[in-house]
Amino acid sequence: MTRATLADAFEDLYFFEKAAQTQMLAFSSGKPLAVLSDDIAKATAEGWKSYRGMAQRHFNSLKSAL
């Protein structure tokens, strides 16, 4: 999958890394994971749609911290 802009690609990778960190932290607990229902997963995915288009702002904000 390719993205239209560098900011869009960075945004996807940024949140992919955050998800991976969260998953590794959960696995490191050694306890069984509580898996959410498909309905909750779908609702969460829907909620993220409103943030599409904000990648450039996010990218600019992170660059300004450098």
C-alpha positions as a Python dict, from the first residue, in 0.01 Angstrom:
ca = {
    (1, 'M'): (0, 0, 0),
    (2, 'T'): (130, 345, -85),
    (3, 'R'): (20, 678, 51),
    (4, 'A'): (-35, 1006, -132),
    (5, 'T'): (208, 1209, 79),
    (6, 'L'): (506, 1159, 305),
    (7, 'A'): (294, 1280, 596),
    (8, 'D'): (29, 1014, 526),
    (9, 'A'): (292, 739, 507),
    (10, 'F'): (457, 863, 827),
    (11, 'E'): (120, 871, 1004),
    (12, 'D'): (47, 510, 911),
    (13, 'L'): (390, 395, 1031),
    (14, 'Y'): (365, 605, 1348),
    (15, 'F'): (41, 443, 1456),
    (16, 'F'): (155, 99, 1342),
    (17, 'E'): (455, 136, 1575),
    (18, 'K'): (230, 250, 1863),
    (19, 'A'): (4, -52, 1810),
    (20, 'A'): (306, -285, 1804),
    (21, 'Q'): (438, -133, 2127),
    (22, 'T'): (101, -180, 2294),
    (23, 'Q'): (80, -540, 2177),
    (24, 'M'): (432, -622, 2299),
    (25, 'L'): (357, -464, 2637),
    (26, 'A'): (39, -671, 2665),
    (27, 'F'): (225, -991, 2573),
    (28, 'S'): (500, -914, 2824),
    (29, 'S'): (250, -932, 3109),
    (30, 'G'): (237, -1310, 3065),
    (31, 'K'): (-137, -1303, 3126),
    (32, 'P'): (-405, -1411, 2878),
    (33, 'L'): (-514, -1123, 2659),
    (34, 'A'): (-871, -1002, 2665),
    (35, 'V'): (-975, -982, 2300),
    (36, 'L'): (-1242, -726, 2218),
    (37, 'S'): (-1552, -820, 2025),
    (38, 'D'): (-1576, -759, 1651),
    (39, 'D'): (-1841, -493, 1717),
    (40, 'I'): (-1607, -293, 1940),
    (41, 'A'): (-1321, -333, 1691),
    (42, 'K'): (-1544, -207, 1407),
    (43, 'A'): (-1667, 88, 1615),
    (44, 'T'): (-1308, 179, 1702),
    (45, 'A'): (-1205, 164, 1335),
    (46, 'E'): (-1501, 386, 1244),
    (47, 'G'): (-1399, 637, 1512),
    (48, 'W'): (-1052, 671, 1359),
    (49, 'K'): (-1195, 772, 1021),
    (50, 'S'): (-1266, 1124, 1144),
    (51, 'Y'): (-892, 1174, 1198),
    (52, 'R'): (-799, 1105, 836),
    (53, 'G'): (-666, 1418, 672),
    (54, 'M'): (-485, 1536, 983),
    (55, 'A'): (-160, 1362, 893),
    (56, 'Q'): (8, 1682, 772),
    (57, 'R'): (-69, 1863, 1098),
    (58, 'H'): (62, 1570, 1301),
    (59, 'F'): (374, 1543, 1085),
    (60, 'N'): (441, 1919, 1112),
    (61, 'S'): (397, 1908, 1489),
    (62, 'L'): (645, 1624, 1527),
    (63, 'K'): (895, 1792, 1294),
    (64, 'S'): (877, 2115, 1498),
    (65, 'A'): (988, 1919, 1805),
    (66, 'L'): (1314, 1828, 1630),
}
